[in-house]
């Protein structure tokens, strides 16, 4: 299993609800979460055969900023 962490601007439950269908639509992502309590709003993504570029693309498609943590 591969795990990536990203710094985002996903900062509330409404934002999480917005990004959910984008991340859940990618079958290679097995688990993901956003720590909205962390000042860097850390998105942790786990899965088999996932790539950083794919995760970045999905989050940007949902309208959020994302960068490596």
Secondary structure, DSSP 8 states (H G I E B T S, - for coil): -EEEEEEE---SHHHHHHHHHHHHT-TTEEEEEEETTSTT-EEEEEESS--HHHHHHHHHHTT--EEE-
